[in-house]
Amino acid sequence: MAEKRLISSWDNIMGAMIAKHTKDIYIKNKQLFVTLDSSALRNELSMAKTKIIKMLNEAVGSEIINDIILK
């Protein structure tokens, strides 16, 4: 249930521009897999992984993910 809340909060936390470029998102083994259609955006997000993980986990109130895999 918390995983679904985390996925649904992606658009709100990351903003409309990033949400527009997000093609797929799912969680497996405490890893958030995000497919993006922009390599430049993928590079920008990879530099902020730690901050993104913290914001997403705080949004749902527990540690759901510990890594983000950007594709």
mmJSON file of the N, C-alpha and C atoms, coordinates in Angstrom:
{"data_MODEL":{"atom_site":{
"group_PDB":["ATOM","ATOM","ATOM","ATOM","ATOM","ATOM","ATOM","ATOM","ATOM","ATOM","ATOM","ATOM","ATOM","ATOM","ATOM","ATOM","ATOM","ATOM","ATOM","ATOM","ATOM","ATOM","ATOM","ATOM","ATOM","ATOM","ATOM","ATOM","ATOM","ATOM","ATOM","ATOM","ATOM","ATOM","ATOM","ATOM","ATOM","ATOM","ATOM","ATOM","ATOM","ATOM","ATOM","ATOM","ATOM","ATOM","ATOM","ATOM","ATOM","ATOM","ATOM","ATOM","ATOM","ATOM","ATOM","ATOM","ATOM","ATOM","ATOM","ATOM","ATOM","ATOM","ATOM","ATOM","ATOM","ATOM","ATOM","ATOM","ATOM","ATOM","ATOM","ATOM","ATOM","ATOM","ATOM","ATOM","ATOM","ATOM","ATOM","ATOM","ATOM","ATOM","ATOM","ATOM","ATOM","ATOM","ATOM","ATOM","ATOM","ATOM","ATOM","ATOM","ATOM","ATOM","ATOM","ATOM","ATOM","ATOM","ATOM","ATOM","ATOM","ATOM","ATOM","ATOM","ATOM","ATOM","ATOM","ATOM","ATOM","ATOM","ATOM","ATOM","ATOM","ATOM","ATOM","ATOM","ATOM","ATOM","ATOM","ATOM","ATOM","ATOM","ATOM","ATOM","ATOM","ATOM","ATOM","ATOM","ATOM","ATOM","ATOM","ATOM","ATOM","ATOM","ATOM","ATOM","ATOM","ATOM","ATOM","ATOM","ATOM","ATOM","ATOM","ATOM","ATOM","ATOM","ATOM","ATOM","ATOM","ATOM","ATOM","ATOM","ATOM","ATOM","ATOM","ATOM","ATOM","ATOM","ATOM","ATOM","ATOM","ATOM","ATOM","ATOM","ATOM","ATOM","ATOM","ATOM","ATOM","ATOM","ATOM","ATOM","ATOM","ATOM","ATOM","ATOM","ATOM","ATOM","ATOM","ATOM","ATOM","ATOM","ATOM","ATOM","ATOM","ATOM","ATOM","ATOM","ATOM","ATOM","ATOM","ATOM","ATOM","ATOM","ATOM","ATOM","ATOM","ATOM","ATOM","ATOM","ATOM","ATOM","ATOM","ATOM","ATOM","ATOM","ATOM","ATOM","ATOM","ATOM","ATOM","ATOM","ATOM"],
"id":[1,2,3,4,5,6,7,8,9,10,11,12,13,14,15,16,17,18,19,20,21,22,23,24,25,26,27,28,29,30,31,32,33,34,35,36,37,38,39,40,41,42,43,44,45,46,47,48,49,50,51,52,53,54,55,56,57,58,59,60,61,62,63,64,65,66,67,68,69,70,71,72,73,74,75,76,77,78,79,80,81,82,83,84,85,86,87,88,89,90,91,92,93,94,95,96,97,98,99,100,101,102,103,104,105,106,107,108,109,110,111,112,113,114,115,116,117,118,119,120,121,122,123,124,125,126,127,128,129,130,131,132,133,134,135,136,137,138,139,140,141,142,143,144,145,146,147,148,149,150,151,152,153,154,155,156,157,158,159,160,161,162,163,164,165,166,167,168,169,170,171,172,173,174,175,176,177,178,179,180,181,182,183,184,185,186,187,188,189,190,191,192,193,194,195,196,197,198,199,200,201,202,203,204,205,206,207,208,209,210,211,212,213],
"type_symbol":["N","C","C","N","C","C","N","C","C","N","C","C","N","C","C","N","C","C","N","C","C","N","C","C","N","C","C","N","C","C","N","C","C","N","C","C","N","C","C","N","C","C","N","C","C","N","C","C","N","C","C","N","C","C","N","C","C","N","C","C","N","C","C","N","C","C","N","C","C","N","C","C","N","C","C","N","C","C","N","C","C","N","C","C","N","C","C","N","C","C","N","C","C","N","C","C","N","C","C","N","C","C","N","C","C","N","C","C","N","C","C","N","C","C","N","C","C","N","C","C","N","C","C","N","C","C","N","C","C","N","C","C","N","C","C","N","C","C","N","C","C","N","C","C","N","C","C","N","C","C","N","C","C","N","C","C","N","C","C","N","C","C","N","C","C","N","C","C","N","C","C","N","C","C","N","C","C","N","C","C","N","C","C","N","C","C","N","C","C","N","C","C","N","C","C","N","C","C","N","C","C","N","C","C","N","C","C","N","C","C","N","C","C"],
"label_atom_id":["N","CA","C","N","CA","C","N","CA","C","N","CA","C","N","CA","C","N","CA","C","N","CA","C","N","CA","C","N","CA","C","N","CA","C","N","CA","C","N","CA","C","N","CA","C","N","CA","C","N","CA","C","N","CA","C","N","CA","C","N","CA","C","N","CA","C","N","CA","C","N","CA","C","N","CA","C","N","CA","C","N","CA","C","N","CA","C","N","CA","C","N","CA","C","N","CA","C","N","CA","C","N","CA","C","N","CA","C","N","CA","C","N","CA","C","N","CA","C","N","CA","C","N","CA","C","N","CA","C","N","CA","C","N","CA","C","N","CA","C","N","CA","C","N","CA","C","N","CA","C","N","CA","C","N","CA","C","N","CA","C","N","CA","C","N","CA","C","N","CA","C","N","CA","C","N","CA","C","N","CA","C","N","CA","C","N","CA","C","N","CA","C","N","CA","C","N","CA","C","N","CA","C","N","CA","C","N","CA","C","N","CA","C","N","CA","C","N","CA","C","N","CA","C","N","CA","C","N","CA","C","N","CA","C","N","CA","C","N","CA","C","N","CA","C","N","CA","C"],
"label_alt_id":[null,null,null,null,null,null,null,null,null,null,null,null,null,null,null,null,null,null,null,null,null,null,null,null,null,null,null,null,null,null,null,null,null,null,null,null,null,null,null,null,null,null,null,null,null,null,null,null,null,null,null,null,null,null,null,null,null,null,null,null,null,null,null,null,null,null,null,null,null,null,null,null,null,null,null,null,null,null,null,null,null,null,null,null,null,null,null,null,null,null,null,null,null,null,null,null,null,null,null,null,null,null,null,null,null,null,null,null,null,null,null,null,null,null,null,null,null,null,null,null,null,null,null,null,null,null,null,null,null,null,null,null,null,null,null,null,null,null,null,null,null,null,null,null,null,null,null,null,null,null,null,null,null,null,null,null,null,null,null,null,null,null,null,null,null,null,null,null,null,null,null,null,null,null,null,null,null,null,null,null,null,null,null,null,null,null,null,null,null,null,null,null,null,null,null,null,null,null,null,null,null,null,null,null,null,null,null,null,null,null,null,null,null],
"label_comp_id":["MET","MET","MET","ALA","ALA","ALA","GLU","GLU","GLU","LYS","LYS","LYS","ARG","ARG","ARG","LEU","LEU","LEU","ILE","ILE","ILE","SER","SER","SER","SER","SER","SER","TRP","TRP","TRP","ASP","ASP","ASP","ASN","ASN","ASN","ILE","ILE","ILE","MET","MET","MET","GLY","GLY","GLY","ALA","ALA","ALA","MET","MET","MET","ILE","ILE","ILE","ALA","ALA","ALA","LYS","LYS","LYS","HIS","HIS","HIS","THR","THR","THR","LYS","LYS","LYS","ASP","ASP","ASP","ILE","ILE","ILE","TYR","TYR","TYR","ILE","ILE","ILE","LYS","LYS","LYS","ASN","ASN","ASN","LYS","LYS","LYS","GLN","GLN","GLN","LEU","LEU","LEU","PHE","PHE","PHE","VAL","VAL","VAL","THR","THR","THR","LEU","LEU","LEU","ASP","ASP","ASP","SER","SER","SER","SER","SER","SER","ALA","ALA","ALA","LEU","LEU","LEU","ARG","ARG","ARG","ASN","ASN","ASN","GLU","GLU","GLU","LEU","LEU","LEU","SER","SER","SER","MET","MET","MET","ALA","ALA","ALA","LYS","LYS","LYS","THR","THR","THR","LYS","LYS","LYS","ILE","ILE","ILE","ILE","ILE","ILE","LYS","LYS","LYS","MET","MET","MET","LEU","LEU","LEU","ASN","ASN","ASN","GLU","GLU","GLU","ALA","ALA","ALA","VAL","VAL","VAL","GLY","GLY","GLY","SER","SER","SER","GLU","GLU","GLU","ILE","ILE","ILE","ILE","ILE","ILE","ASN","ASN","ASN","ASP","ASP","ASP","ILE","ILE","ILE","ILE","ILE","ILE","LEU","LEU","LEU","LYS","LYS","LYS"],
"label_asym_id":["A","A","A","A","A","A","A","A","A","A","A","A","A","A","A","A","A","A","A","A","A","A","A","A","A","A","A","A","A","A","A","A","A","A","A","A","A","A","A","A","A","A","A","A","A","A","A","A","A","A","A","A","A","A","A","A","A","A","A","A","A","A","A","A","A","A","A","A","A","A","A","A","A","A","A","A","A","A","A","A","A","A","A","A","A","A","A","A","A","A","A","A","A","A","A","A","A","A","A","A","A","A","A","A","A","A","A","A","A","A","A","A","A","A","A","A","A","A","A","A","A","A","A","A","A","A","A","A","A","A","A","A","A","A","A","A","A","A","A","A","A","A","A","A","A","A","A","A","A","A","A","A","A","A","A","A","A","A","A","A","A","A","A","A","A","A","A","A","A","A","A","A","A","A","A","A","A","A","A","A","A","A","A","A","A","A","A","A","A","A","A","A","A","A","A","A","A","A","A","A","A","A","A","A","A","A","A","A","A","A","A","A","A"],
"label_entity_id":["1","1","1","1","1","1","1","1","1","1","1","1","1","1","1","1","1","1","1","1","1","1","1","1","1","1","1","1","1","1","1","1","1","1","1","1","1","1","1","1","1","1","1","1","1","1","1","1","1","1","1","1","1","1","1","1","1","1","1","1","1","1","1","1","1","1","1","1","1","1","1","1","1","1","1","1","1","1","1","1","1","1","1","1","1","1","1","1","1","1","1","1","1","1","1","1","1","1","1","1","1","1","1","1","1","1","1","1","1","1","1","1","1","1","1","1","1","1","1","1","1","1","1","1","1","1","1","1","1","1","1","1","1","1","1","1","1","1","1","1","1","1","1","1","1","1","1","1","1","1","1","1","1","1","1","1","1","1","1","1","1","1","1","1","1","1","1","1","1","1","1","1","1","1","1","1","1","1","1","1","1","1","1","1","1","1","1","1","1","1","1","1","1","1","1","1","1","1","1","1","1","1","1","1","1","1","1","1","1","1","1","1","1"],
"label_seq_id":[1,1,1,2,2,2,3,3,3,4,4,4,5,5,5,6,6,6,7,7,7,8,8,8,9,9,9,10,10,10,11,11,11,12,12,12,13,13,13,14,14,14,15,15,15,16,16,16,17,17,17,18,18,18,19,19,19,20,20,20,21,21,21,22,22,22,23,23,23,24,24,24,25,25,25,26,26,26,27,27,27,28,28,28,29,29,29,30,30,30,31,31,31,32,32,32,33,33,33,34,34,34,35,35,35,36,36,36,37,37,37,38,38,38,39,39,39,40,40,40,41,41,41,42,42,42,43,43,43,44,44,44,45,45,45,46,46,46,47,47,47,48,48,48,49,49,49,50,50,50,51,51,51,52,52,52,53,53,53,54,54,54,55,55,55,56,56,56,57,57,57,58,58,58,59,59,59,60,60,60,61,61,61,62,62,62,63,63,63,64,64,64,65,65,65,66,66,66,67,67,67,68,68,68,69,69,69,70,70,70,71,71,71],
"pdbx_PDB_ins_code":[null,null,null,null,null,null,null,null,null,null,null,null,null,null,null,null,null,null,null,null,null,null,null,null,null,null,null,null,null,null,null,null,null,null,null,null,null,null,null,null,null,null,null,null,null,null,null,null,null,null,null,null,null,null,null,null,null,null,null,null,null,null,null,null,null,null,null,null,null,null,null,null,null,null,null,null,null,null,null,null,null,null,null,null,null,null,null,null,null,null,null,null,null,null,null,null,null,null,null,null,null,null,null,null,null,null,null,null,null,null,null,null,null,null,null,null,null,null,null,null,null,null,null,null,null,null,null,null,null,null,null,null,null,null,null,null,null,null,null,null,null,null,null,null,null,null,null,null,null,null,null,null,null,null,null,null,null,null,null,null,null,null,null,null,null,null,null,null,null,null,null,null,null,null,null,null,null,null,null,null,null,null,null,null,null,null,null,null,null,null,null,null,null,null,null,null,null,null,null,null,null,null,null,null,null,null,null,null,null,null,null,null,null],
"Cartn_x":[0.823,0.0,0.87,1.891,2.783,3.554,3.855,4.544,3.688,2.391,1.487,1.403,1.383,1.366,2.635,3.775,5.039,5.04,4.598,4.565,3.615,2.462,1.502,1.985,2.876,3.388,4.534,5.046,6.153,5.849,4.678,4.321,4.293,3.718,3.618,4.981,5.802,7.098,8.081,8.101,9.09,8.668,7.391,6.917,6.421,5.703,5.041,6.03,7.14,8.095,8.71,9.112,9.701,8.629,7.439,6.338,6.02,6.117,5.836,6.831,8.063,9.106,9.23,8.441,8.45,7.526,8.085,7.303,6.835,7.613,7.237,7.893,7.209,7.745,7.193,8.091,7.669,8.727,8.342,9.24,9.444,10.708,11.046,12.259,12.156,13.247,13.792,12.897,13.243,13.999,13.896,14.487,13.369,13.446,12.485,13.068,12.38,12.808,12.001,12.701,12.057,12.59,11.684,12.054,11.724,12.739,12.597,12.868,12.278,12.5,13.549,14.262,15.265,16.563,17.626,18.91,19.481,19.24,19.718,19.044,17.747,17.004,17.472,17.719,18.208,19.53,20.423,21.701,21.501,20.606,20.328,19.767,18.826,18.213,19.205,20.112,21.077,21.989,22.225,23.066,22.318,21.003,20.201,19.498,19.989,19.33,19.057,20.057,19.92,18.804,18.761,17.734,16.352,16.241,14.956,14.461,15.345,14.973,14.433,15.125,14.699,13.325,13.113,11.823,10.682,10.896,9.842,9.51,10.53,10.288,9.579,9.954,9.284,7.828,7.542,6.168,5.229,5.74,4.889,5.072,6.074,6.241,6.999,7.654,8.49,9.506,10.501,11.538,11.072,10.548,10.038,11.118,11.916,12.971,14.317,15.378,16.727,17.623,17.074,17.829,16.871,17.38,16.619,17.442,16.802,17.428,16.774,17.547,17.031,17.386,16.37,16.59,16.247],
"Cartn_y":[-1.186,0.0,1.255,1.274,2.434,2.598,1.475,1.556,2.283,2.001,2.678,4.17,4.518,5.937,6.634,5.951,6.535,6.777,5.806,5.952,7.074,7.139,8.188,9.573,9.65,10.943,11.445,10.612,10.994,12.292,12.382,13.569,14.831,14.742,15.908,16.359,15.414,15.75,16.235,15.564,15.877,17.009,17.3,18.404,17.962,18.845,18.527,18.23,18.95,18.746,17.35,16.922,15.587,14.523,14.751,13.802,13.598,14.664,14.59,13.673,13.637,12.82,11.429,11.133,9.814,8.886,7.797,6.862,5.646,5.215,4.053,4.19,3.691,3.754,2.575,1.848,0.728,0.465,-0.296,-0.631,-2.139,-2.539,-3.952,-4.046,-4.847,-5.06,-3.746,-2.867,-1.573,-0.653,-0.928,-0.065,0.526,1.82,2.503,2.56,1.955,1.958,3.021,3.959,5.056,5.089,4.994,5.096,6.502,7.169,8.548,8.599,9.581,9.717,10.787,11.273,12.316,11.92,11.755,11.383,12.535,13.763,14.914,14.962,14.72,14.693,13.523,12.39,11.217,11.551,12.256,12.642,13.609,14.577,15.531,14.827,13.922,13.215,12.276,11.69,10.764,11.483,12.776,13.539,13.891,13.778,14.129,12.916,11.723,10.494,10.488,10.812,10.757,11.684,12.874,13.843,13.357,12.78,12.286,11.132,10.211,9.078,9.578,10.547,11.1,11.75,12.553,13.241,12.246,11.221,10.237,9.437,8.99,8.232,9.089,10.346,11.242,11.477,11.483,11.713,10.601,9.363,8.245,7.898,8.492,8.308,7.075,6.395,5.249,4.991,4.176,3.891,2.772,3.164,2.208,1.851,2.846,2.608,3.013,2.375,2.763,3.032,2.941,3.229,3.585,4.334,4.664,4.245,3.501,3.083,3.883,4.712,5.547,4.91,4.712,4.096,5.075],
"Cartn_z":[0.0,0.0,0.0,0.848,0.909,-0.399,-1.063,-2.353,-3.385,-3.393,-4.329,-4.018,-2.725,-2.341,-2.802,-2.664,-3.081,-4.588,-5.354,-6.809,-7.215,-6.563,-6.922,-6.493,-5.509,-5.079,-5.961,-6.865,-7.754,-8.503,-9.122,-9.906,-9.053,-7.862,-6.981,-6.467,-6.087,-5.507,-6.578,-7.714,-8.74,-9.663,-9.722,-10.547,-11.914,-12.576,-13.846,-14.966,-15.028,-16.117,-16.066,-14.883,-14.739,-14.937,-14.42,-14.59,-16.07,-16.854,-18.288,-19.015,-18.523,-19.155,-18.54,-17.506,-16.873,-17.649,-18.157,-18.962,-18.167,-17.185,-16.375,-15.014,-13.992,-12.631,-11.834,-11.158,-10.315,-9.256,-8.233,-7.13,-7.095,-6.939,-6.799,-5.882,-4.834,-3.878,-3.304,-2.872,-2.278,-3.233,-4.53,-5.546,-6.388,-6.628,-7.481,-8.887,-9.833,-11.224,-11.96,-12.586,-13.296,-14.726,-15.699,-17.104,-17.579,-18.112,-18.587,-20.09,-20.771,-22.208,-22.536,-21.534,-21.737,-21.03,-21.806,-21.198,-20.368,-20.783,-20.008,-18.636,-18.615,-17.354,-16.487,-17.103,-16.372,-15.672,-16.357,-15.749,-14.595,-14.752,-13.685,-12.451,-12.662,-11.53,-10.854,-11.614,-11.016,-10.027,-10.254,-9.33,-8.043,-8.052,-6.879,-6.278,-6.542,-6.08,-4.581,-3.798,-2.338,-1.857,-2.393,-2.008,-2.43,-3.623,-4.128,-3.268,-2.933,-2.084,-0.746,-0.155,1.131,1.018,-0.024,-0.19,-0.397,-1.199,-1.467,-0.214,0.51,1.741,2.788,2.894,3.843,3.46,2.169,1.711,2.161,2.26,2.678,4.157,4.79,6.226,6.652,5.726,6.082,4.975,5.3,4.312,3.386,2.237,1.255,0.25,-0.151,-1.141,-0.57,-1.059,-0.659,-1.858,-3.073,-4.286,-5.41,-6.372,-7.568,-8.774,-9.658,-10.904,-12.024,-12.691,-13.775,-15.103,-15.925,-17.235,-18.322],
"occupancy":[1.0,1.0,1.0,1.0,1.0,1.0,1.0,1.0,1.0,1.0,1.0,1.0,1.0,1.0,1.0,1.0,1.0,1.0,1.0,1.0,1.0,1.0,1.0,1.0,1.0,1.0,1.0,1.0,1.0,1.0,1.0,1.0,1.0,1.0,1.0,1.0,1.0,1.0,1.0,1.0,1.0,1.0,1.0,1.0,1.0,1.0,1.0,1.0,1.0,1.0,1.0,1.0,1.0,1.0,1.0,1.0,1.0,1.0,1.0,1.0,1.0,1.0,1.0,1.0,1.0,1.0,1.0,1.0,1.0,1.0,1.0,1.0,1.0,1.0,1.0,1.0,1.0,1.0,1.0,1.0,1.0,1.0,1.0,1.0,1.0,1.0,1.0,1.0,1.0,1.0,1.0,1.0,1.0,1.0,1.0,1.0,1.0,1.0,1.0,1.0,1.0,1.0,1.0,1.0,1.0,1.0,1.0,1.0,1.0,1.0,1.0,1.0,1.0,1.0,1.0,1.0,1.0,1.0,1.0,1.0,1.0,1.0,1.0,1.0,1.0,1.0,1.0,1.0,1.0,1.0,1.0,1.0,1.0,1.0,1.0,1.0,1.0,1.0,1.0,1.0,1.0,1.0,1.0,1.0,1.0,1.0,1.0,1.0,1.0,1.0,1.0,1.0,1.0,1.0,1.0,1.0,1.0,1.0,1.0,1.0,1.0,1.0,1.0,1.0,1.0,1.0,1.0,1.0,1.0,1.0,1.0,1.0,1.0,1.0,1.0,1.0,1.0,1.0,1.0,1.0,1.0,1.0,1.0,1.0,1.0,1.0,1.0,1.0,1.0,1.0,1.0,1.0,1.0,1.0,1.0,1.0,1.0,1.0,1.0,1.0,1.0,1.0,1.0,1.0,1.0,1.0,1.0,1.0,1.0,1.0,1.0,1.0,1.0],
"B_iso_or_equiv":[0.0,0.0,0.0,0.0,0.0,0.0,0.0,0.0,0.0,0.0,0.0,0.0,0.0,0.0,0.0,0.0,0.0,0.0,0.0,0.0,0.0,0.0,0.0,0.0,0.0,0.0,0.0,0.0,0.0,0.0,0.0,0.0,0.0,0.0,0.0,0.0,0.0,0.0,0.0,0.0,0.0,0.0,0.0,0.0,0.0,0.0,0.0,0.0,0.0,0.0,0.0,0.0,0.0,0.0,0.0,0.0,0.0,0.0,0.0,0.0,0.0,0.0,0.0,0.0,0.0,0.0,0.0,0.0,0.0,0.0,0.0,0.0,0.0,0.0,0.0,0.0,0.0,0.0,0.0,0.0,0.0,0.0,0.0,0.0,0.0,0.0,0.0,0.0,0.0,0.0,0.0,0.0,0.0,0.0,0.0,0.0,0.0,0.0,0.0,0.0,0.0,0.0,0.0,0.0,0.0,0.0,0.0,0.0,0.0,0.0,0.0,0.0,0.0,0.0,0.0,0.0,0.0,0.0,0.0,0.0,0.0,0.0,0.0,0.0,0.0,0.0,0.0,0.0,0.0,0.0,0.0,0.0,0.0,0.0,0.0,0.0,0.0,0.0,0.0,0.0,0.0,0.0,0.0,0.0,0.0,0.0,0.0,0.0,0.0,0.0,0.0,0.0,0.0,0.0,0.0,0.0,0.0,0.0,0.0,0.0,0.0,0.0,0.0,0.0,0.0,0.0,0.0,0.0,0.0,0.0,0.0,0.0,0.0,0.0,0.0,0.0,0.0,0.0,0.0,0.0,0.0,0.0,0.0,0.0,0.0,0.0,0.0,0.0,0.0,0.0,0.0,0.0,0.0,0.0,0.0,0.0,0.0,0.0,0.0,0.0,0.0,0.0,0.0,0.0,0.0,0.0,0.0,0.0,0.0,0.0,0.0,0.0,0.0],
"pdbx_formal_charge":[null,null,null,null,null,null,null,null,null,null,null,null,null,null,null,null,null,null,null,null,null,null,null,null,null,null,null,null,null,null,null,null,null,null,null,null,null,null,null,null,null,null,null,null,null,null,null,null,null,null,null,null,null,null,null,null,null,null,null,null,null,null,null,null,null,null,null,null,null,null,null,null,null,null,null,null,null,null,null,null,null,null,null,null,null,null,null,null,null,null,null,null,null,null,null,null,null,null,null,null,null,null,null,null,null,null,null,null,null,null,null,null,null,null,null,null,null,null,null,null,null,null,null,null,null,null,null,null,null,null,null,null,null,null,null,null,null,null,null,null,null,null,null,null,null,null,null,null,null,null,null,null,null,null,null,null,null,null,null,null,null,null,null,null,null,null,null,null,null,null,null,null,null,null,null,null,null,null,null,null,null,null,null,null,null,null,null,null,null,null,null,null,null,null,null,null,null,null,null,null,null,null,null,null,null,null,null,null,null,null,null,null,null],
"auth_seq_id":[1,1,1,2,2,2,3,3,3,4,4,4,5,5,5,6,6,6,7,7,7,8,8,8,9,9,9,10,10,10,11,11,11,12,12,12,13,13,13,14,14,14,15,15,15,16,16,16,17,17,17,18,18,18,19,19,19,20,20,20,21,21,21,22,22,22,23,23,23,24,24,24,25,25,25,26,26,26,27,27,27,28,28,28,29,29,29,30,30,30,31,31,31,32,32,32,33,33,33,34,34,34,35,35,35,36,36,36,37,37,37,38,38,38,39,39,39,40,40,40,41,41,41,42,42,42,43,43,43,44,44,44,45,45,45,46,46,46,47,47,47,48,48,48,49,49,49,50,50,50,51,51,51,52,52,52,53,53,53,54,54,54,55,55,55,56,56,56,57,57,57,58,58,58,59,59,59,60,60,60,61,61,61,62,62,62,63,63,63,64,64,64,65,65,65,66,66,66,67,67,67,68,68,68,69,69,69,70,70,70,71,71,71],
"auth_comp_id":["MET","MET","MET","ALA","ALA","ALA","GLU","GLU","GLU","LYS","LYS","LYS","ARG","ARG","ARG","LEU","LEU","LEU","ILE","ILE","ILE","SER","SER","SER","SER","SER","SER","TRP","TRP","TRP","ASP","ASP","ASP","ASN","ASN","ASN","ILE","ILE","ILE","MET","MET","MET","GLY","GLY","GLY","ALA","ALA","ALA","MET","MET","MET","ILE","ILE","ILE","ALA","ALA","ALA","LYS","LYS","LYS","HIS","HIS","HIS","THR","THR","THR","LYS","LYS","LYS","ASP","ASP","ASP","ILE","ILE","ILE","TYR","TYR","TYR","ILE","ILE","ILE","LYS","LYS","LYS","ASN","ASN","ASN","LYS","LYS","LYS","GLN","GLN","GLN","LEU","LEU","LEU","PHE","PHE","PHE","VAL","VAL","VAL","THR","THR","THR","LEU","LEU","LEU","ASP","ASP","ASP","SER","SER","SER","SER","SER","SER","ALA","ALA","ALA","LEU","LEU","LEU","ARG","ARG","ARG","ASN","ASN","ASN","GLU","GLU","GLU","LEU","LEU","LEU","SER","SER","SER","MET","MET","MET","ALA","ALA","ALA","LYS","LYS","LYS","THR","THR","THR","LYS","LYS","LYS","ILE","ILE","ILE","ILE","ILE","ILE","LYS","LYS","LYS","MET","MET","MET","LEU","LEU","LEU","ASN","ASN","ASN","GLU","GLU","GLU","ALA","ALA","ALA","VAL","VAL","VAL","GLY","GLY","GLY","SER","SER","SER","GLU","GLU","GLU","ILE","ILE","ILE","ILE","ILE","ILE","ASN","ASN","ASN","ASP","ASP","ASP","ILE","ILE","ILE","ILE","ILE","ILE","LEU","LEU","LEU","LYS","LYS","LYS"],
"auth_asym_id":["A","A","A","A","A","A","A","A","A","A","A","A","A","A","A","A","A","A","A","A","A","A","A","A","A","A","A","A","A","A","A","A","A","A","A","A","A","A","A","A","A","A","A","A","A","A","A","A","A","A","A","A","A","A","A","A","A","A","A","A","A","A","A","A","A","A","A","A","A","A","A","A","A","A","A","A","A","A","A","A","A","A","A","A","A","A","A","A","A","A","A","A","A","A","A","A","A","A","A","A","A","A","A","A","A","A","A","A","A","A","A","A","A","A","A","A","A","A","A","A","A","A","A","A","A","A","A","A","A","A","A","A","A","A","A","A","A","A","A","A","A","A","A","A","A","A","A","A","A","A","A","A","A","A","A","A","A","A","A","A","A","A","A","A","A","A","A","A","A","A","A","A","A","A","A","A","A","A","A","A","A","A","A","A","A","A","A","A","A","A","A","A","A","A","A","A","A","A","A","A","A","A","A","A","A","A","A","A","A","A","A","A","A"],
"auth_atom_id":["N","CA","C","N","CA","C","N","CA","C","N","CA","C","N","CA","C","N","CA","C","N","CA","C","N","CA","C","N","CA","C","N","CA","C","N","CA","C","N","CA","C","N","CA","C","N","CA","C","N","CA","C","N","CA","C","N","CA","C","N","CA","C","N","CA","C","N","CA","C","N","CA","C","N","CA","C","N","CA","C","N","CA","C","N","CA","C","N","CA","C","N","CA","C","N","CA","C","N","CA","C","N","CA","C","N","CA","C","N","CA","C","N","CA","C","N","CA","C","N","CA","C","N","CA","C","N","CA","C","N","CA","C","N","CA","C","N","CA","C","N","CA","C","N","CA","C","N","CA","C","N","CA","C","N","CA","C","N","CA","C","N","CA","C","N","CA","C","N","CA","C","N","CA","C","N","CA","C","N","CA","C","N","CA","C","N","CA","C","N","CA","C","N","CA","C","N","CA","C","N","CA","C","N","CA","C","N","CA","C","N","CA","C","N","CA","C","N","CA","C","N","CA","C","N","CA","C","N","CA","C","N","CA","C","N","CA","C","N","CA","C","N","CA","C","N","CA","C"],
"pdbx_PDB_model_num":[1,1,1,1,1,1,1,1,1,1,1,1,1,1,1,1,1,1,1,1,1,1,1,1,1,1,1,1,1,1,1,1,1,1,1,1,1,1,1,1,1,1,1,1,1,1,1,1,1,1,1,1,1,1,1,1,1,1,1,1,1,1,1,1,1,1,1,1,1,1,1,1,1,1,1,1,1,1,1,1,1,1,1,1,1,1,1,1,1,1,1,1,1,1,1,1,1,1,1,1,1,1,1,1,1,1,1,1,1,1,1,1,1,1,1,1,1,1,1,1,1,1,1,1,1,1,1,1,1,1,1,1,1,1,1,1,1,1,1,1,1,1,1,1,1,1,1,1,1,1,1,1,1,1,1,1,1,1,1,1,1,1,1,1,1,1,1,1,1,1,1,1,1,1,1,1,1,1,1,1,1,1,1,1,1,1,1,1,1,1,1,1,1,1,1,1,1,1,1,1,1,1,1,1,1,1,1,1,1,1,1,1,1]
}}}
